[in-house]
């Protein structure tokens, strides 16, 4: 996932970028709207985080272009918390709105929520290797064996399979499976992933879940 951060405050630009990169996202940075639009002629992004108060074209104006012309979801950053400014942001098309100062963890969860909304709809049936996942009937078929996984495990496996060969951030897995307000121990995620691995191995699946240290997990087909 690639995220564009647009802010004329170099400190905010750096702070946001550092936390996104640590979470496993690719980050593009610009200090104004014109630079951002020029960059987007060369690079595709999945989400933009845009400051409202910038010289030249402001964040509201940039958001209209990003959302209506380029179909890029936007999270707005601002030092103001007035209802009027929030209203302008949503009218411009932003998906979310964060008031400075903010906790990095809050930003990361909001990013995960918006990206989830814009993830392409999962197909009813997903096939990777010899594993077939029927999302309609909540079944997993491996070598003609039909498995009925506990719902959390099924949701995790479905999400990883829908993004096969791509790293899925821990934040997204937690938010997608347990909800955006989940505050439990991340060991819960580790435990569920290990259980899925055991099931896949036991039934001779030709896929495996790789750990990407400090970032998340990736499901890959194996020979």
N, C-alpha and C positions, 0 to 999 in steps of 0.2 A: 504494500500500500504506500502510495506517495502522497505527501501532504505539502501544500504550499502555505507558507506563513508570510503575511504581508504586514509590516509594521515599521514606522519610521523611528521608533525607539529601539536602538541597537541592543539595549539591555534586555528588553522584553523579547526581541527577536531571538537573541541567544538563549535566554531561559527556556522559551517554548521549544526551540529546536533541540536543545540538549535532552529534555525530557521525552520528546517524541522519538528521537534517535535511540535513546536507552530502551524505549518500549518496542523497538524493532521497525519503526516506520522509516521510510526514506523521506527526506525533507528538502524542499526547495525554498529559498528565502529571497525576498525582495523588500526594499524599503519604501516603495510607493506603487500606486495602481498601474501606472504606465509601464513600469518595469515588469510587473506581474503579467500584464496582458501580452507584452512582448515575449516573455518567457513561455507563456502558454501556447504560442505559435510553434514552439519547438518541443515542448514536453507535455505529457498528459499527467494529470493529477486526479486523485480520488476525492479530495476534500481540500478546502481552503479555510485558513484561519485568518481573519482580516480585522485589522484595527479600524475603528470608526474615524478617528480624528487624524487625518494625514494631509500633507500639503498637496495642492492640486485636486485631483479627483478624490473625494472622500470614500470611506468604507461603504456607505449606503449605495452610492453610485456604482462602485465596483461590484458590489453584491448583486445588483440588478443585472449587470452584464454576465457575471459568472453563472447565476442561476437560470436566467431566462434565455441566454444565447448559447452558453457553453454547457449547461446542465451539470454544473459542479456545485455540490452542496457547500454551504458556508456556515461557519461559526464566527460570530462577531465578537471582538474584544473592545471594551471601552472602559474608561475611567468613570463614566457617568452611570448612575443607576436609575435615572428618572424614567417613569412609565412612558413618557412621550418618546424618549430615545429607543426604548425597547419596541414600542409600536412601529417606529420608523424602520427598525431592523427587520421585523417580521413582514412588514409590507414590502420591503425591498426583496424579500425572498429567503432570508436567512433561516437556517434550521434551528439554531440555538444562539444563545447570547450569554456571554460571561463578563462580569464586572471585575475590573482590576481593583485591588490585588486579589488573586485567586490562588487556591491550592493546586499545585501541579496534578495531584491525584484526581481532583475534580475535573480538570481539563481532559485528562486521559480517559476518564469514564465517559465524558460527554462526546469525545471524539469517537469512542467505540460505539456509542449509541447511534450517532449519526451515520457512521459507516455501515452499521448493521441495517439501518433503514434503506440504504442505497445499494446494499449487496444485491446482486441479481437473484431473482427468486430461485430457490432451490428446485431442481427438477423433481417430479414425483418419484422417479426411479433413478438412482445413482449407481453406476457400475465402475469399480476400480479393481483391476486384477480379476480374481475369481470371486470378488465380494459384490453382492447386489443388495442395495438398500432401498426398500420400499417404504417411502415416507408416508404414503396414504394409509397403509396397513400396519405401520410400525414394525416391520419385519426385516431381518437381516438374513440373507441366504448365502451360505458358503459351501461349495461342493455339494449342492443339493440338500444340505442340512439347513433347516429353517430355525433361526434363533429368535427368541423374544427377549430382548435386553431390557433391563430397568430403564425407565424413561430418561434419566440424566445421561446414562451411558449412550443411549440411542441418539440423543440430541448432540452429544459431543462427537460421536462417530460420524453422524450425518454432516455436521459442519466441517469437520476435517476432510471428509471425502469430497464434499462439494468444492473444496479448495485444494484438491490433491496436487502434490508437488509444490505447494506454496506454504510459507510459514504463516500460521495463524497465531496471533498474539494471545497471551494468557488473559489479558484484559478483555478481549473480545469473547473468548471462550467462557469466562466467568459471567460476563454480562448477558451473553446470549442464553446461557443455560440456567443461571441462578437469579438473573435480574440485575438491573443497574445499581440497586442499593445493597447488593450483597456485601457483607462485611466480615464473612467468615474467614477461616484460615485457608491459605492457598494450598495447603497440604490436601485438602478435600479434592481439589482438581487433580493433583498428582495421583491420589488413590484411585480415582475413577479412570484415569488414563491407564494406569497399570492393570486394572481389572479388564479393560478393553483389550489391552495387549495380550493378556493371558488367554482371553476367549479367542482372539484371532489366531494365536499360535496353536491352541488346542485343536482347532477345527481346520488347520492347514491352510489358512488364508495366505494368499500371495501378495499381501500388503503388510506394511509395518509402520508404526508411529515413531518418528524420530524426535528426540528432544533437541531443541535449539536453545542452548544454554542462555539464560537471562532474557529470552524473548518469548518462546512458546513452543509449539509442536508442528510437525509436518507429517502428513500421511503420504507414503510413497509405495508404488508397486515394486515388488522385488522379483528377481529372476527365479 
